[in-house]
């Protein structure tokens, strides 16, 4: 546990940031999960419709440092690739 006054303050702010980051991560994961389930269900129209929402969630998570930018780009690329594959 933190001993000094500044360490205690840092601990409190870290806890607050963790709550916000966990929420962002949860939103991101849920959006990806919804899109993946639509892809698995061969529902291309709805998957394409949901893609901008998923991309926005991934970009926000990357922007805020919840995940790295490259990770977000990789996930977006794989989702787009999977949707494009449904066409064939």
C-alpha positions, 0 to 999 in steps of 0.5 A, a space after each residue: 500500500 502507498 505510504 507517502 501523500 503523493 503515492 496515495 493520491 496517485 493510487 486514487 487517480 489510478 483507481 479512477 482511470 482503471 474504472 474508465 479504462 475497464 469500461 472502454 475495454 468492455 465496450 470495445 470487446 462487446 462491439 467486436 463480439 457483436 460483429 464477429 457473431 454477425 459474421 459467423 451467422 453469415 449476416 453480411 448486411 448487418 455486419 457491414 452496418 455494425 462495422 463503423 460502430 466497432 471501428 469507432 470503439 476500437 479507435 477510441 480504445 487506442 486513442 485513450 491507450 487502453 489498447 495499442 494503435 497497432 492492435 486496433 488496426 489489426 483487429 479492424 483489418 481482420 474484421 473487414 477481411 472477414 466481412 469481405 470473405 462473406 461475399 465470396 
